[in-house]
Amino acid sequence: MKCDVAVVGCGVAGLSAAIAASEKGARVIVLERSPKDVRGGNSRYSDANFRMSSETEISDDFEESLVRQSVGFIHPKLVQLTLKPYDQWPPILKAYGFTDPELISAFSDGVPYVVGWLKGLGIGFLEVLPFISSRLEKRIAPSGGGEALVETLAEVAERKGVTFLYETTARSLIQNKKGEIRDVKVWSNSEGNKVLNSRAVILASGGFQGNLEMMVRYMGHNAYFARPVAPGGLYNKGEGIEMALEVGAAPAGQYDSFHATPTDPRSGLDSSYIFTFNYGILVNQAGKRFIDEGSGESDVIYAEVARATLRQPGGKAYLIHDSKIEEVENYRRALVTDRRPVKAGSIEELASKLEIDRTGLEITLREYNRAVQEEGHFDPLRPDGKRTRGLEPPKSNWARTINEKDLMAFPVMCDSVFTFGGIKTTPNAEVLNRDGYPITGLYAAGEMTGWYYGSDVGSTSVLRGLVFGRKAGDFATEYVRRAG
């Protein structure tokens, strides 16, 4: 088969790229590992929240938050060089593993257009409220979430003549003698190995949370406990990243970390969130606390809590409340699970039901109760300063005693949402090699591009895929036209 542009992946990044390229007259083929009825990877199962205060305005902290998570440490001389126009940057700076200011500006500038484009396709938007806290900024999300986005965009692409090859996996890229990307080696169960002849390739196949070997290779110990948060993540095997690295792409993003969320391992729901940890205590199998559960609102610190849970023996923890949780209005919105809490009338009974160390739990719970300060007013909607004293780790807010005759608990595990490690691109979605030059004919968008360090920036992932997916489609088609 032949095409002008081959798109690897059928999530929002790949679909946006396919539509943009087809609108410019390109013949487009989309390669998707999954069957048609579950197409879309992670995008399909996402809430698809946008970090926007309205349908036309990004949040006030949009760029600031991206800058904050854009790198570890960067030499001051390199910072000075970023003040020059992008075309005057030395190539080695362009290839540097950080989310540079030009990328962030291109992202924020592209958001209003892409939201308007989605609205033109008939997608409506809803206001999204935080789980509990009234202090956090509101977001917006497409009506119907990620599944509605995927299906709408896929139908638009089909109408525009885009060809979809389902249950077909891209395995490697083929370069000509000049180093230009020309073709893709693919595999399908029905046809085996074959070569797709393409004049440009757009990689939009997500991260590697569905690849156990890569997770353990980059994340290390206990990574095999980090289950993909939704079935779509199982299709994210990391080949897009690996095939780009094999042709010399510059790596970017923190390879040994990922966006995480605490979930109920017993639940069969997709994204079975457990977000009430800041009103109780978290203990491991030894019955010991391991984190400050009240260092911030659950909407803010949940990824940190999830990753700390992964580091515990067996990759599991247990959230313990008592029935005072009922006093927190709307707390059930923060417990997205179809399983009931484990209830007990004593520490011994709870330890037995959870199969954790009874003595450790007894010491932990009683030390915690003694450390809770009586002064201060409990306010579930914002950090209230109601803390423990003389306890390590401390609990900085929402510290209330737990009645050991009225115990309820939820098992908690760490689910991986998406990985941070990926490849470096230009603001035009061109993949850069390690020398800082674009790999001719190769573009990328979405979660396989490395943006985040330390933590992600909430409600930006789907938006990022949409914005840079369209850029990839536009610029790949322009390249094909120039190449003749």
C-alpha positions in Angstrom: 0.0 0.0 0.0 1.0 3.6 -0.6 0.1 6.9 0.9 1.4 10.4 1.4 1.1 10.4 5.2 1.1 7.4 7.5 -0.3 8.0 11.0 0.7 5.6 13.8 -2.1 5.6 16.4 -5.8 6.3 16.5 -6.1 8.4 19.7 -6.9 12.1 19.6 -3.4 13.0 18.5 -3.4 10.6 15.5 -7.0 11.4 14.5 -6.3 15.1 14.6 -3.2 14.6 12.5 -5.1 12.4 10.0 -7.9 15.0 9.5 -5.5 17.9 9.2 -3.4 16.1 6.5 -6.5 14.9 4.6 -7.9 18.5 4.6 -4.8 19.6 2.8 -5.3 16.9 0.2 -3.0 14.2 1.4 -3.7 10.5 1.1 -3.7 9.2 4.7 -3.5 5.8 6.3 -3.9 5.3 10.0 -2.4 2.3 11.7 -4.1 1.1 14.8 -3.2 -1.9 17.0 -6.6 -2.3 18.5 -9.9 -3.6 16.9 -12.2 -0.9 15.5 -14.7 -1.2 18.3 -12.1 -0.1 21.0 -10.1 2.2 18.8 -8.5 5.2 20.4 -6.1 3.9 23.0 -5.9 6.0 26.2 -7.9 8.8 24.6 -11.0 6.7 24.5 -11.2 6.2 28.2 -10.1 9.6 29.3 -12.3 12.2 30.9 -10.6 14.5 28.5 -10.6 17.5 30.8 -9.2 20.7 29.4 -7.2 23.2 31.5 -9.4 26.0 30.5 -11.5 28.5 32.4 -14.0 28.8 29.5 -14.3 27.6 25.9 -12.1 30.5 24.7 -9.6 31.0 27.6 -6.9 28.8 29.0 -6.5 28.8 32.7 -4.5 31.6 34.3 -1.8 29.2 35.4 -1.6 27.3 32.1 1.9 28.3 30.9 3.3 28.8 34.4 2.4 25.2 35.3 3.9 23.8 32.1 7.2 25.8 32.7 7.3 24.5 36.3 7.2 20.8 35.1 9.4 21.4 32.1 12.9 20.3 33.3 15.0 19.3 36.2 18.0 21.8 36.2 19.1 23.7 33.2 22.4 25.7 33.0 21.9 29.5 33.2 23.8 30.0 29.9 21.3 27.7 28.2 18.4 29.7 29.7 19.9 32.9 28.2 20.0 31.3 24.8 16.3 30.5 24.9 15.6 34.3 24.9 16.7 34.4 21.2 14.4 33.6 18.3 14.0 29.8 17.9 15.7 29.8 14.5 18.8 31.3 16.2 19.1 28.6 18.8 22.1 26.3 18.5 21.0 22.8 17.4 22.2 21.2 20.7 19.8 23.4 22.6 16.8 22.4 20.4 17.6 18.8 21.2 18.0 19.4 24.9 15.7 17.3 27.1 13.4 20.0 28.3 10.0 21.4 27.3 11.3 24.6 25.8 9.4 28.0 25.9 8.7 27.7 22.1 6.8 24.5 22.6 4.8 25.9 25.5 3.9 29.0 23.5 2.9 27.0 20.5 0.7 24.9 22.8 -1.1 27.7 24.5 -1.5 29.7 21.3 -3.0 26.6 19.6 -5.7 25.8 22.2 -8.4 28.3 21.3 -8.2 27.3 17.6 -8.5 23.6 18.3 -11.4 24.1 20.7 -13.2 26.1 18.1 -12.5 23.4 15.5 -14.0 20.8 17.8 -17.1 22.9 18.3 -17.4 23.2 14.5 -17.5 19.4 14.4 -20.5 19.4 16.7 -18.7 18.6 20.0 -20.2 20.4 23.0 -18.4 21.2 26.2 -19.4 21.0 29.9 -18.0 22.6 33.0 -16.0 20.2 35.2 -15.9 20.7 39.0 -13.2 19.5 41.3 -14.0 16.3 43.2 -14.6 18.1 46.5 -12.6 21.2 47.0 -14.3 24.5 46.1 -10.9 26.3 45.9 -9.5 24.6 42.8 -10.0 26.0 39.4 -12.8 24.7 37.2 -12.1 22.9 33.9 -14.1 22.1 30.8 -14.5 18.8 29.0 -16.2 17.6 25.9 -19.6 16.2 26.4 -19.2 12.4 26.3 -15.5 12.6 27.3 -12.7 10.9 25.4 -14.9 8.3 23.7 -17.1 11.0 22.1 -13.9 12.8 20.9 -12.5 9.6 19.4 -15.6 8.5 17.6 -16.5 12.0 16.3 -12.9 12.5 15.0 -12.8 9.0 13.5 -16.1 9.5 11.7 -14.9 12.9 10.3 -11.6 11.2 9.1 -13.6 8.4 7.4 -15.7 10.9 5.6 -12.6 12.7 4.4 -11.3 9.5 2.8 -8.7 8.5 5.5 -8.0 4.7 5.4 -7.8 2.8 8.7 -5.9 -0.4 9.1 -7.0 -1.9 12.4 -5.2 -4.7 14.3 -2.1 -3.5 12.5 1.0 -2.5 14.4 3.9 -0.3 13.2 7.2 -2.0 14.0 10.0 0.2 12.5 10.8 3.1 10.3 12.7 2.9 7.0 15.1 5.7 6.0 16.6 6.3 2.6 20.3 7.1 2.1 19.7 10.8 3.0 18.2 9.8 6.3 14.7 10.8 5.2 11.8 8.7 6.6 10.0 7.1 3.8 8.3 3.8 4.7 7.0 1.9 7.7 7.4 -1.8 8.5 4.1 -3.1 9.9 2.7 -6.3 11.1 -0.9 -7.7 11.3 -2.2 -11.1 12.2 -3.9 -11.5 8.9 -1.1 -10.5 6.6 2.1 -10.8 8.7 5.0 -8.4 7.9 4.7 -5.9 5.2 6.0 -2.4 4.2 3.7 0.6 4.0 5.1 3.0 1.4 4.7 6.5 2.8 6.3 9.9 2.1 5.9 11.1 5.7 5.2 9.4 9.0 3.4 10.9 12.1 4.0 8.9 15.3 1.0 9.3 17.7 1.0 5.9 19.5 1.2 7.0 23.1 3.5 6.0 25.8 4.6 2.6 27.1 2.4 1.9 30.2 1.2 -1.3 28.5 4.7 -2.7 28.0 5.9 -4.5 31.2 9.4 -4.8 30.0 9.8 -1.0 29.3 8.0 -0.1 32.6 10.5 -2.2 34.6 13.4 -1.1 32.5 12.7 2.6 33.1 10.8 2.7 36.4 12.6 -0.1 38.2 11.4 -2.0 41.2 7.7 -2.6 41.7 6.8 -1.1 38.3 5.1 -4.3 37.3 2.4 -3.5 39.9 1.5 -0.3 38.1 -1.6 -1.4 36.1 -2.7 0.8 33.2 -5.6 2.8 34.5 -7.9 1.8 31.6 -8.0 -0.9 28.9 -6.8 1.6 26.3 -3.4 1.7 28.0 -2.8 -1.9 27.3 -2.4 -1.1 23.6 0.4 1.5 24.4 3.5 -0.7 24.0 6.0 2.0 23.3 7.0 1.0 19.8 6.5 4.5 18.5 9.1 5.8 21.0 11.5 2.9 20.3 11.3 3.2 16.5 12.0 7.0 16.8 15.0 6.4 19.1 16.3 3.8 16.7 16.6 6.4 13.9 18.3 8.9 16.2 15.5 10.9 17.8 16.3 13.0 20.8 14.8 11.8 24.0 12.8 14.1 26.2 10.6 13.8 29.3 11.3 11.9 32.6 11.6 8.2 31.5 11.6 6.9 35.1 8.2 8.5 36.0 4.6 8.5 34.9 1.3 10.1 35.6 -0.4 8.0 38.3 -3.6 7.7 40.1 -4.7 5.8 43.3 -7.4 3.2 42.5 -9.3 0.3 44.1 -7.6 -2.9 42.9 -10.8 -4.9 43.5 -12.9 -2.8 41.2 -13.8 -3.8 37.6 -14.6 -0.2 36.6 -12.3 1.8 34.4 -10.5 4.4 36.4 -11.7 3.3 39.8 -10.4 6.4 41.7 -9.9 6.6 45.4 -9.5 10.3 46.2 -10.6 10.6 49.8 -7.2 9.7 51.3 -6.7 13.2 52.6 -9.5 12.6 55.2 -8.0 9.4 56.5 -4.7 7.6 56.8 -2.8 5.4 54.4 -0.9 2.4 55.7 1.1 -0.3 54.0 1.1 -4.1 54.6 3.2 -3.6 57.7 0.5 -1.3 59.1 2.7 1.8 58.8 2.0 5.2 57.4 4.3 6.4 54.6 3.1 9.8 53.4 1.5 13.0 54.5 -2.0 12.4 53.3 -3.0 16.0 54.0 -0.3 18.0 52.3 -2.8 19.3 49.7 -6.1 18.7 48.1 -6.6 15.2 46.7 -7.0 16.7 43.2 -3.5 18.1 43.5 -1.5 15.4 45.2 -3.1 12.2 44.0 -0.3 11.3 41.6 2.3 11.7 44.3 0.2 9.5 46.6 -0.2 6.9 43.9 3.5 6.7 43.2 4.3 6.5 46.9 1.9 3.6 47.2 3.7 1.8 44.3 6.9 1.9 46.3 5.3 0.0 49.3 5.7 -3.7 49.7 3.5 -5.5 47.2 2.7 -2.1 45.5 -0.4 -1.8 47.7 -1.7 0.4 50.6 -4.9 0.7 52.6 -7.0 3.8 53.2 -8.5 3.9 56.6 -11.5 6.2 57.6 -14.2 6.0 60.2 -17.8 7.0 59.6 -17.1 10.7 60.0 -16.3 10.7 56.3 -20.1 10.9 55.9 -19.8 14.5 57.1 -17.8 15.4 54.0 -20.4 16.6 51.5 -20.1 14.9 48.1 -17.3 12.6 49.3 -18.8 9.7 47.2 -17.8 11.7 44.1 -14.2 11.0 45.1 -14.7 7.3 45.5 -15.2 5.9 42.0 -15.4 2.2 42.8 -18.1 -0.5 42.6 -16.8 -2.2 45.7 -17.8 -1.5 49.3 -15.4 -0.5 52.0 -14.0 -3.2 54.4 -15.7 -2.5 57.7 -14.6 -3.6 61.2 -15.3 -2.9 64.8 -11.7 -3.3 66.1 -8.2 -2.9 64.9 -7.7 -6.7 65.2 -10.7 -7.4 63.0 -9.6 -4.9 60.3 -6.1 -6.2 60.2 -7.4 -9.7 59.8 -9.7 -8.7 57.0 -7.0 -6.7 55.2 -4.4 -9.3 55.9 -1.9 -6.8 57.2 0.2 -6.7 60.4 -2.1 -6.2 63.4 0.6 -4.9 65.8 1.9 -2.4 63.2 -1.6 -1.1 62.5 -2.4 -0.8 66.2 0.7 1.2 67.0 0.2 3.4 63.9 -3.5 4.2 64.5 -3.0 4.9 68.2 0.1 7.1 67.7 -1.8 9.0 65.0 -4.8 9.6 67.2 -2.6 10.8 70.0 -0.8 13.2 67.6 -4.0 14.8 66.3 -4.4 18.3 67.6 -7.8 19.2 69.0 -7.6 22.9 68.1 -8.6 24.1 64.7 -11.8 23.8 62.7 -12.1 20.9 60.2 -12.9 22.3 56.8 -13.2 19.6 54.0 -13.2 22.2 51.2 -9.8 23.7 51.7 -6.5 23.1 53.6 -7.5 23.8 57.2 -4.2 23.5 59.1 -5.7 20.9 61.4 -2.6 18.9 61.8 -0.7 16.3 63.9 2.1 17.1 66.2 5.3 15.1 66.8 4.3 12.5 64.1 6.5 11.3 61.2 5.3 11.6 58.5 3.1 14.4 59.7 -0.5 15.0 58.5 -0.7 18.7 57.7 -4.4 19.2 57.1 -7.7 17.4 57.8 -6.2 15.5 60.8 -9.1 14.0 62.8 -9.0 11.1 65.2 -10.2 7.7 63.8 -12.6 5.7 66.0 -11.0 2.2 66.3 -14.4 0.7 66.9 -15.9 2.2 63.7 -13.3 1.4 61.0 -13.7 1.3 57.2 -11.0 0.8 54.7 -10.3 0.6 51.0 -7.4 -1.2 49.4 -5.4 1.2 47.2 -3.0 0.6 44.3 -1.2 2.7 41.8 -2.5 2.8 38.2 -0.4 4.3 35.4 -2.2 6.9 33.3 0.6 7.7 30.9 4.4 7.6 30.9 6.5 10.8 30.8 9.4 9.6 28.7 9.3 10.3 25.0 10.9 12.1 22.1 11.7 15.8 21.5 9.9 17.8 18.8 9.9 21.3 17.4 6.9 23.6 17.8 5.9 22.3 14.3 5.8 18.7 15.6 8.9 17.7 13.7 10.9 15.0 15.5 14.4 16.2 16.3 17.5 14.0 16.2 20.1 14.1 19.0 22.1 16.7 17.1 19.2 19.1 17.1 18.1 18.8 13.5 14.6 17.6 12.3 14.5 14.0 11.0 13.2 14.6 7.6 9.7 13.2 7.1 9.1 12.3 10.7 6.6 14.0 13.0 5.1 13.2 16.4 2.3 14.3 18.7 0.6 13.3 21.9 1.8 11.3 24.9 4.8 9.8 23.1 6.4 13.3 23.1 8.3 13.9 26.3 7.0 17.0 28.1 6.8 16.4 31.8 9.4 16.1 34.7 8.5 15.4 38.3 4.8 15.6 37.7 2.4 16.2 34.8 0.2 19.3 34.4 -3.3 18.2 34.9 -5.9 18.5 32.1 -3.3 19.2 29.4 -2.6 15.7 27.9 -5.6 15.4 25.6 -5.4 19.1 24.6 -1.7 18.6 23.8 -2.6 15.7 21.5 -5.2 17.7 19.7 -3.1 20.8 19.2 0.1 19.1 18.1 -1.8 16.4 16.2 -3.2 19.1 13.9 0.3 20.7 13.6 1.8 17.4 12.7 -0.8 16.8 10.0 -0.4 20.3 8.6 3.4 20.3 8.5 3.8 16.7 7.3 1.6 17.5 4.3 3.5 20.7 3.6 6.7 18.7 3.6 5.2 16.1 1.2 4.2 18.9 -1.2 7.6 20.5 -1.1 9.3 17.2 -1.7 7.2 16.7 -4.8 
